[in-house]
Amino acid sequence: MSIYQHVGDGAGQASFKGDYLESLALIERLQRLLLDVIKDEFERLGVLEINAVQALLLFNIGDHEVTAGELKSRGYYQGSNVSYNLKKLVEMGFMHHQRCEIDRRSVRVRLTEKGRKVRGIVDDLFSRHAEGIEGSSTMGAETIDTINGALARVERFWSDQIRYIY
């Protein structure tokens, strides 16, 4: 039983809160499962020096040159997690880093050729998934648009809670 599951209201019908908690649990499971799918792909290919979080980080950076702060502000990663993984990726040769000329405290990073290869692996994986989901009639364009719209509204609601409640 998930920490988010609870007994419904007395009438046996799920309350909105129950449905909300079920959605939260599903989001958590999907995030963990996504990382497992990426990990499995890298193991299958014999690429063992990088973990799934780092591979996803490289994918999200793509062709951009960014700072850790920009990655956090885009909402991709938590603070220490980003800094640690960026440092490891630079040490392993997946990223270049360079101090910003304007703000010497800030470091800009971009992918090396090695990093672009990893990004390509993740991109290929996601392309296969998109084709497979669409081709299997698991969901169509209208369904994915509805899901994305709903999740974007939850993201805005949560962001507003952080900004305006405290």
Secondary structure as GFF3:
##gff-version 3
##sequence-region A 1 166
A	DSSP	alpha_helix	16	45	.	.	.	ID=ss1
A	DSSP	alpha_helix	52	61	.	.	.	ID=ss2
A	DSSP	alpha_helix	68	73	.	.	.	ID=ss3
A	DSSP	alpha_helix	79	91	.	.	.	ID=ss4
A	DSSP	beta_strand	95	99	.	.	.	ID=ss5
A	DSSP	beta_strand	107	111	.	.	.	ID=ss6
A	DSSP	alpha_helix	113	135	.	.	.	ID=ss7
A	DSSP	alpha_helix	141	164	.	.	.	ID=ss8
###
